[in-house]
Amino acid sequence: MSSWFERLASVPGMPFGGSPGVVRGALPGVGHRPDESYGTAMWPTAEGYTSATPASQHVPYDSRGEELVARVWEALELPGSAMDYHFVLQNAVDRLWSTRNADPRALEMLEVFALLDLELMEVAPQAVSFDGIEPMAFARVSSVPRLIGLLEREGAFTEALAVAKRLTRFGQGEDTMTRLSEKVGALAAEAAGAGRAQ
């Protein structure tokens, strides 16, 4: 499998058709290809070469709000590794979470990006795994647990449980899944009892 992809939509099995509103051909670095003659991919820059892919370099650390969302969508259209796309999405989720009180759209976009990150993890586990460790060991992620917490706070326990179940494949979220299963079961029993009482 290639160590890099032309865009997130190029990752095999990724159910993502492309970033909304992005004119891909106009993005800087979209046509860059790495020099892999040294055994690792080195990407061209104005100063020479770097191991950092165009996707990993595209979102400024201090971007917030609409600029952050726009830059993330653009980064997903640039060449990068599965791990690069994971970090772009995860960092965006973390920033959106930290600015949620000031930006009303933050939670909506947090959900979109966290679900994309989970889909990426499912089709390309190498995005969150440690190289050379058998059996495969996974790095702890923050994006998906933030989404689960958000859904739980909104009272969407069944949806939160479904996401938590998907996360357990990566050795994370088992306790959360148990807690949510109990909560969903209690609510179902309560609803059934209320139905019988009528």
Secondary structure, DSSP 8 states (H G I E B T S, - for coil): --S-BSSGGGSTT------TT--GGGSTTTT---B-TTSS-BEE-SSSEESS-HHHHSS-TT--HHHHHHHHHHHTTS-B-HHHHHHHHHHHHHHHHHTTTT-TTHHHHHHHHHHHHHHHHHH-GGGGB-TT-SS--B---SHHHHHHHHHHHTT-HHHHHHHHHHHGGGT--HHHHHHHHHHHHHHHHHHHHHHHH-
